[in-house]
């Protein structure tokens, strides 16, 4: 079952969300500049067993783009408002990249709403986390100087493993077409990015009570995969699964393994 786009609201900000499948609810929280369409095959794979709730963070897609910056705490409150609108008192929460920071904040600030937690290619943030690789720092700086089409393609290629870019050009083209068709407004992208820069949860990670699965590609050029090891060391009982040779968008590169590991953990 697929339910068309609906609207939640948090403090006057309208948030677009969709629901797919039936079963225990799983909230998917995406990363910087990506909307609910940016997950590749994973949502439909998970919807074979679960009720998948997808939404657009403020600043992208069909959600409002209020002035920034957006703190991760505010983005987490948006996600909780989506759960309210979707009629989910409690859900599994899966977040990737910036969405993984948001997912951590949901688990810390609204623990009663989180059943199980999945953190994908993300970081606890702060000065003690492994910093963003220089390659991506340079890519973000170049993005603002390039024509939009060239800049988006550069970011897509940077978010995939080098081997994927070389060996699977059709996947690069697929994600690039998605990015072109769903371009975030620059103001929303920047407002989200500023929230990510200010996030630091390492000292609070031990307070996460939800059973936690951490997933990361070892060829991630955007978030150093050693941050997944850092999170696993600080979140009590957390389980870590690496995707050798996959990049930041490993759920596009290996959707079947991604969905299988998530489903097994949620069962």
SELOLUM-538506 format. One record per residue: residue in three letters; x, y, z of N, C-alpha, C in turn. Coordinates in pm, whole numbers, padded with zeros to 5 digits, always signed. Layout:
<sites>
AlaXYZXYZXYZ;...
</sites>
This chain:
<sites>
Unk+00085-00119+00000+00000+00000+00000+00089+00125+00000;Unk+00062+00216-00093+00131+00343-00098+00030+00455-00077;Unk+00053+00538+00021-00033+00653+00048+00035+00776-00009;Unk-00039+00857-00087+00019+00975-00150+00070+01076-00049;Unk+00130+01180-00102+00193+01281-00017+00092+01345+00076;Unk+00129+01352+00204+00046+01413+00307+00127+01522+00376;Unk+00063+01595+00468+00129+01707+00533+00125+01694+00685;Unk+00242+01712+00746+00253+01729+00890+00290+01875+00914;Unk+00288+01918+01041+00324+02057+01071+00395+02064+01205;Unk+00500+02143+01209+00572+02169+01334+00594+02319+01346;Unk+00528+02380+01444+00543+02523+01470+00524+02606+01343;Unk+00423+02570+01265+00390+02645+01145+00464+02605+01020;Unk+00562+02515+01033+00638+02467+00916+00573+02339+00865;Unk+00533+02340+00738+00467+02225+00678+00571+02127+00625;Unk+00546+01998+00651+00639+01891+00617+00567+01786+00534;Unk+00622+01754+00418+00561+01655+00330+00609+01515+00369;Unk+00515+01420+00371+00554+01282+00402+00468+01185+00323;Unk+00518+01062+00309+00448+00954+00241+00461+00827+00324;Unk+00370+00733+00301+00373+00605+00371+00360+00492+00269;Unk+00438+00386+00290+00435+00270+00201+00433+00143+00285;Unk+00360+00044+00238+00362-00086+00302+00276-00093+00426;Unk+00286-00205+00495+00210-00230+00618+00298-00310+00713;Unk+00271-00292+00842+00350-00361+00943+00402-00262+01045;Unk+00508-00299+01116+00565-00208+01214+00621-00084+01141;Unk+00597+00038+01195+00643+00157+01125+00794+00178+01135;Unk+00852+00222+01023+00993+00257+01015+01003+00397+00954;Unk+01054+00490+01031+01072+00627+00983+01209+00640+00918;Unk+01213+00685+00792+01338+00706+00720+01369+00856+00717;Unk+01488+00891+00766+01529+01031+00777+01652+01052+00688;Unk+01637+01134+00584+01745+01147+00487+01845+01256+00525;Unk+01950+01264+00443+02062+01352+00471+02056+01484+00398;Unk+02168+01553+00398+02179+01690+00347+02134+01700+00201;Unk+02031+01779+00177+01988+01809+00042+01908+01702-00028;Unk+01884+01589+00036+01808+01480-00025+01665+01481+00028;Unk+01569+01454-00061+01430+01447-00018+01388+01301-00009;Unk+01259+01278+00011+01211+01141+00035+01226+01050-00086;Unk+01253+01107-00203+01273+01025-00323+01417+00977-00337;Unk+01503+01015-00244+01646+00993-00261+01702+00868-00198;Unk+01619+00766-00179+01665+00643-00113+01692+00529-00209;Unk+01664+00548-00338+01680+00437-00430+01578+00328-00404;Unk+01613+00200-00425+01516+00090-00409+01483+00057-00264;Unk+01559+00108-00167+01547+00061-00028+01406+00073+00029;Unk+01334+00186+00014+01202+00194+00076+01105+00086+00028;Unk+01105+00058-00102+01013-00043-00153+01053-00183-00105;Unk+01182-00206-00090+01226-00335-00036+01180-00350+00109;Unk+01195-00246+00188+01154-00253+00329+01001-00258+00341;Unk+00931-00194+00248+00784-00190+00254+00721-00326+00228;Unk+00799-00423+00186+00746-00559+00173+00712-00619+00309;Unk+00770-00563+00416+00750-00619+00550+00709-00515+00653;Unk+00737-00387+00627+00715-00281+00725+00633-00168+00664;Unk+00578-00085+00752+00516+00040+00707+00626+00146+00707;Unk+00666+00188+00590+00775+00283+00574+00718+00425+00567;Unk+00769+00512+00654+00728+00652+00656+00848+00734+00608;Unk+00830+00804+00495+00936+00886+00438+00891+01032+00441;Unk+00984+01123+00459+00944+01264+00460+01057+01352+00410;Unk+01018+01474+00374+01114+01577+00332+01149+01662+00453;Unk+01278+01662+00491+01321+01757+00594+01287+01899+00551;Unk+01269+01987+00646+01250+02127+00609+01370+02172+00525;Unk+01340+02251+00422+01446+02300+00335+01459+02227+00203;Unk+01391+02112+00187+01402+02036+00062+01265+01982+00022;Unk+01258+01937-00104+01140+01868-00153+01015+01953-00145;Unk+00907+01891-00097+00779+01960-00088+00752+02017+00051;Unk+00852+02013+00138+00838+02077+00269+00874+02225+00259;Unk+00834+02301+00359+00863+02445+00360+01013+02470+00372;Unk+01052+02590+00330+01193+02632+00337+01200+02761+00418;Unk+01183+02752+00552+01192+02873+00633+01337+02920+00643;Unk+01359+03044+00686+01496+03092+00702+01575+03005+00799;Unk+01703+02987+00770+01789+02904+00855+01869+02987+00952;Unk+01965+02924+01020+01999+02781+01010+01898+02693+01082;Unk+01900+02563+01048+01815+02466+01114+01901+02382+01209;Unk+01872+02386+01335+01945+02301+01428+01900+02156+01411;Unk+01986+02063+01448+01948+01921+01442+01833+01895+01537;Unk+01829+01964+01648+01716+01949+01742+01584+01987+01675;Unk+01584+02096+01599+01463+02138+01528+01424+02036+01422;Unk+01522+01985+01349+01494+01884+01248+01440+01756+01312;Unk+01488+01723+01431+01436+01607+01502+01291+01630+01545;Unk+01261+01752+01590+01123+01783+01627+01031+01774+01506;Unk+01081+01811+01389+01004+01794+01265+00971+01647+01243;Unk+01072+01561+01261+01052+01418+01240+00947+01363+01336;Unk+00949+01408+01459+00850+01363+01557+00710+01412+01517;Unk+00702+01532+01461+00573+01582+01412+00521+01495+01298;Unk+00610+01443+01215+00569+01352+01108+00514+01223+01169;Unk+00582+01170+01271+00529+01051+01337+00391+01076+01395;Unk+00371+01194+01454+00240+01229+01508+00134+01227+01398;Unk+00165+01294+01288+00068+01304+01178+00039+01168+01116;Unk+00141+01082+01114+00124+00949+01056+00057+00851+01152;Unk+00028+00895+01274-00037+00809+01371+00054+00702+01428;Unk+00181+00736+01447+00281+00640+01498+00331+00685+01634;Unk+00274+00635+01744+00324+00672+01876+00468+00628+01898;Unk+00508+00522+01827+00642+00465+01844+00682+00403+01711;Unk+00809+00414+01673+00853+00362+01544+01000+00326+01552;Unk+01043+00241+01460+01185+00226+01434+01230+00351+01358;Unk+01351+00397+01384+01402+00519+01319+01533+00488+01249;Unk+01538+00518+01120+01656+00494+01038+01698+00627+00977;Unk+01819+00671+01008+01868+00798+00954+02002+00781+00887;Unk+02022+00855+00777+02148+00847+00705+02214+00984+00698;Unk+02345+00989+00725+02425+01111+00717+02368+01217+00811;Unk+02328+01335+00761+02260+01432+00848+02137+01368+00913;Unk+02069+01283+00838+01954+01212+00895+01993+01122+01010;Unk+02117+01071+01009+02165+00992+01122+02187+01078+01245;Unk+02229+01202+01226+02239+01296+01338+02100+01325+01394;Unk+02005+01346+01303+01867+01371+01345+01813+01250+01421;Unk+01842+01131+01371+01795+01009+01438+01853+00996+01578;Unk+01981+01030+01594+02041+01029+01728+01966+01126+01820;Unk+01933+01244+01767+01865+01345+01849+01725+01300+01886;Unk+01657+01230+01796+01524+01177+01829+01537+01076+01942;Unk+01635+00986+01931+01654+00883+02033+01690+00942+02168;Unk+01759+01056+02168+01799+01121+02293+01689+01209+02350;Unk+01620+01283+02263+01521+01378+02311+01381+01323+02324;Unk+01350+01217+02248+01217+01155+02251+01233+01003+02258;Unk+01299+00951+02360+01329+00807+02363+01204+00720+02362;Unk+01094+00773+02412+00971+00694+02416+00912+00672+02276;Unk+00961+00746+02176+00909+00734+02039+00990+00636+01954;Unk+01104+00589+02007+01196+00509+01926+01199+00365+01975;Unk+01167+00273+01886+01177+00131+01918+01321+00085+01895;Unk+01361+00074+01769+01499+00041+01735+01556+00152+01648;Unk+01689+00168+01652+01757+00279+01587+01860+00225+01488;Unk+01858+00279+01366+01958+00244+01266+02026+00372+01221;Unk+02158+00375+01234+02238+00492+01197+02326+00454+01078;Unk+02306+00523+00966+02377+00490+00843+02470+00604+00803;Unk+02594+00571+00775+02697+00664+00725+02690+00800+00793;Unk+02697+00798+00926+02680+00922+01001+02790+00938+01105;Unk+02777+01039+01188+02881+01078+01283+02816+01134+01409;Unk+02886+01124+01524+02835+01191+01643+02861+01340+01641;Unk+02941+01386+01545+02971+01529+01534+03069+01575+01641;Unk+03099+01704+01637+03186+01762+01738+03333+01748+01705;Unk+03415+01809+01790+03558+01816+01763+03630+01683+01779;Unk+03569+01587+01848+03635+01458+01870+03599+01354+01765;Unk+03505+01388+01679+03472+01299+01568+03577+01313+01458;Unk+03583+01214+01372+03674+01223+01258+03617+01325+01160;Unk+03695+01422+01118+03641+01531+01036+03603+01485+00896;Unk+03524+01569+00829+03489+01544+00690+03617+01535+00606;Unk+03629+01432+00522+03750+01421+00439+03774+01546+00355;Unk+03903+01580+00338+03939+01700+00261+03879+01699+00122;Unk+03869+01582+00066+03812+01569-00070+03672+01628-00077;Unk+03591+01603+00024+03454+01654+00022+03450+01801+00061;Unk+03537+01844+00150+03546+01987+00181+03574+02065+00054;Unk+03667+02016-00026+03700+02082-00152+03583+02075-00251;Unk+03514+01961-00253+03400+01945-00345+03288+02042-00311;Unk+03258+02059-00182+03154+02154-00144+03193+02296-00182;Unk+03321+02330-00167+03366+02464-00204+03355+02484-00355;Unk+03389+02383-00432+03381+02393-00578+03237+02398-00626;Unk+03146+02330-00555+03006+02322-00596+02946+02461-00616;Unk+02979+02553-00528+02922+02688-00536+02979+02768-00652;Unk+03087+02721-00712+03151+02793-00821+03121+02734-00959;Unk+03063+02614-00961+03037+02544-01086+02895+02568-01135;Unk+02868+02552-01265+02730+02547-01313+02655+02436-01239;Unk+02529+02456-01214+02453+02365-01128+02464+02220-01175;Unk+02448+02196-01306+02449+02059-01356+02584+01992-01329;Unk+02692+02065-01354+02825+02009-01331+02849+01986-01182;Unk+02804+02081-01100+02822+02068-00956+02748+01950-00899;Unk+02624+01928-00944+02546+01815-00893+02610+01683-00932;Unk+02658+01674-01056+02721+01549-01098+02846+01522-01016;Unk+02924+01628-00989+03042+01611-00907+03006+01558-00769;Unk+02900+01612-00707+02861+01567-00573+02810+01424-00576;Unk+02738+01386-00681+02691+01248-00693+02810+01153-00700;Unk+02906+01183-00786+03023+01096-00800+03103+01090-00671;Unk+03112+01202-00601+03187+01205-00476+03119+01122-00367;Unk+02986+01109-00375+02912+01034-00273+02911+00885-00298;Unk+02965+00843-00411+02977+00700-00442+03123+00657-00431;Unk+03144+00529-00415+03281+00478-00415+03342+00499-00553;Unk+03472+00523-00558+03539+00543-00686+03517+00423-00778;Unk+03520+00304-00723+03500+00184-00804+03359+00180-00863;Unk+03261+00231-00789+03124+00236-00840+03114+00335-00955;Unk+03177+00451-00940+03173+00552-01047+03236+00495-01174;Unk+03345+00422-01158+03415+00367-01275+03340+00250-01336;Unk+03285+00163-01252+03230+00038-01303+03080+00035-01323;Unk+03008+00133-01266+02861+00132-01277+02810+00270-01320;Unk+02845+00312-01441+02802+00445-01487+02651+00460-01492;Unk+02580+00348-01510+02434+00358-01514+02377+00400-01379;Unk+02440+00358-01269+02394+00399-01137+02425+00547-01114;Unk+02543+00591-01157+02576+00733-01148+02472+00816-01222;Unk+02436+00773-01342+02338+00847-01422+02201+00847-01355;Unk+02164+00735-01295+02033+00727-01228+02024+00826-01112;Unk+02127+00828-01029+02124+00920-00915+02135+01064-00962;Unk+02214+01087-01065+02227+01223-01120+02093+01273-01174;Unk+02018+01187-01243+01885+01227-01291+01794+01262-01174;Unk+01802+01181-01068+01721+01213-00948+01759+01350-00893;Unk+01889+01378-00881+01934+01505-00824+01890+01623-00911;Unk+01897+01607-01043+01855+01715-01133+01705+01743-01120;Unk+01628+01635-01105+01481+01651-01098+01434+01697-00961;Unk+01519+01686-00860+01479+01719-00722+01585+01807-00657;Unk+01619+01915-00725+01725+02004-00677+01677+02082-00555;Unk+01750+02077-00445+01709+02155-00328+01741+02302-00349;Unk+01661+02391-00294+01697+02533-00298+01827+02555-00220;Unk+01912+02642-00271+02041+02664-00206+02024+02709-00061;Unk+01923+02792-00035+01903+02840+00102+01870+02727+00197;Unk+01789+02631+00151+01756+02516+00235+01876+02426+00257;Unk+01955+02404+00152+02075+02322+00163+02172+02383+00263;Unk+02193+02513+00253+02286+02580+00345+02234+02578+00488;Unk+02102+02597+00506+02045+02596+00641+02059+02460+00706;Unk+02041+02351+00628+02063+02217+00681+02211+02195+00715;Unk+02298+02238+00624+02442+02217+00645+02491+02286+00772;Unk+02439+02404+00801+02481+02476+00921+02438+02401+01047;Unk+02323+02335+01041+02281+02253+01154+02374+02136+01177;Unk+02418+02072+01069+02510+01959+01082+02642+02002+01143;Unk+02691+02119+01103+02819+02168+01155+02813+02187+01307;Unk+02697+02229+01358+02684+02256+01501+02647+02137+01587;Unk+02637+02017+01527+02590+01901+01602+02705+01833+01676;Unk+02681+01795+01801+02780+01723+01881+02705+01639+01984;Unk+02705+01507+01964+02630+01418+02053+02718+01314+02121;Unk+02850+01324+02106+02935+01216+02157+02921+01198+02307;Unk+02915+01309+02382+02902+01297+02527+02767+01242+02570;Unk+02669+01247+02481+02534+01199+02514+02505+01062+02456;Unk+02596+01010+02373+02567+00885+02301+02539+00769+02396;Unk+02603+00768+02512+02582+00660+02609+02440+00659+02665;Unk+02367+00769+02646+02229+00777+02694+02129+00716+02597;Unk+02173+00679+02477+02081+00618+02381+02043+00479+02431;Unk+01915+00461+02456+01867+00335+02514+01814+00238+02409;Unk+01779+00288+02292+01722+00201+02190+01829+00105+02136;Unk+01793-00021+02112+01886-00111+02043+01929-00047+01911;Unk+02058-00048+01883+02111+00032+01772+02195-00051+01677;Unk+02168-00033+01547+02248-00091+01440+02316+00023+01365;Unk+02445+00011+01342+02523+00113+01273+02576+00054+01144;Unk+02553+00125+01032+02593+00078+00900+02679+00184+00832;Unk+02784+00140+00762+02871+00238+00696+02950+00171+00586;Unk+02969+00244+00475+03055+00199+00368+03199+00240+00394;Unk+03293+00150+00371+03433+00180+00404+03499+00273+00302;Unk+03435+00293+00186+03490+00384+00085+03411+00516+00083;Unk+03357+00554+00196+03278+00677+00210+03372+00798+00201;Unk+03349+00883+00101+03429+01005+00085+03370+01125+00158;Unk+03249+01111+00213+03178+01224+00272+03187+01223+00424;Unk+03160+01109+00485+03171+01092+00630+03271+00980+00655;Unk+03379+01010+00720+03482+00911+00750+03418+00792+00822;Unk+03439+00671+00767+03370+00555+00823+03416+00522+00965;Unk+03529+00576+01007+03573+00552+01145+03477+00613+01247;Unk+03393+00707+01202+03291+00761+01292+03189+00655+01332;Unk+03168+00557+01245+03077+00449+01282+03136+00367+01396;Unk+03267+00349+01394+03334+00278+01504+03327+00358+01633;Unk+03336+00490+01619+03325+00578+01735+03186+00568+01797;Unk+03084+00572+01713+02947+00559+01763+02925+00423+01829;Unk+02977+00318+01766+02958+00184+01821+03025+00169+01957;Unk+03134+00242+01977+03206+00234+02105+03134+00310+02215;Unk+03048+00405+02180+02983+00490+02280+02836+00458+02305;Unk+02769+00396+02209+02627+00362+02227+02619+00222+02286;Unk+02560+00206+02403+02560+00076+02470+02499-00034+02383;Unk+02575-00142+02366+02526-00259+02294+02511-00243+02145;Unk+02560-00133+02088+02542-00109+01945+02614-00215+01862;Unk+02552-00249+01749+02609-00345+01655+02654-00271+01530;Unk+02772-00301+01481+02828-00233+01364+02841-00331+01248;Unk+02792-00289+01131+02808-00367+01007+02867-00274+00901;Unk+02981-00312+00846+03046-00232+00742+03014-00289+00603;Unk+03017-00200+00505+02998-00236+00365+03131-00212+00294;Unk+03216-00313+00288+03350-00294+00231+03343-00244+00086;Unk+03416-00137+00058+03425-00085-00078+03308-00003-00125;Unk+03209+00021-00040+03095+00104-00079+03110+00245-00024;Unk+03040+00339-00088+03056+00479-00056+02949+00533+00036;Unk+02934+00666+00034+02838+00732+00122+02695+00691+00089;Unk+02667+00669-00038+02534+00626-00080+02529+00474-00094;Unk+02581+00405+00007+02592+00259-00002+02456+00192-00013;Unk+02349+00259+00032+02215+00200+00021+02165+00205-00123;Unk+02222+00290-00207+02199+00284-00353+02289+00178-00415;Unk+02412+00167-00367+02508+00074-00425+02476-00071-00391;Unk+02430-00096-00268+02398-00232-00224+02261-00235-00156;Unk+02154-00204-00229+02022-00193-00165+01971-00324-00106;Unk+02002-00436-00170+01950-00564-00120+02013-00599+00014;Unk+02145-00584+00025+02210-00614+00153+02165-00513+00259;Unk+02155-00388+00220+02109-00285+00314+01972-00322+00370;Unk+01877-00350+00283+01741-00380+00328+01738-00509+00409;Unk+01819-00608+00370+01820-00736+00442+01872-00717+00585;Unk+01982-00643+00600+02037-00622+00734+01941-00542+00822;Unk+01879-00439+00764+01782-00360+00840+01665-00446+00884;Unk+01610-00524+00790+01493-00607+00822+01527-00710+00928;Unk+01643-00774+00916+01682-00874+01016+01695-00811+01152;Unk+01751-00692+01158+01768-00623+01287+01633-00584+01346;Unk+01542-00538+01263+01412-00493+01312+01323-00610+01355;Unk+01346-00726+01300+01267-00842+01342+01301-00882+01485;
</sites>
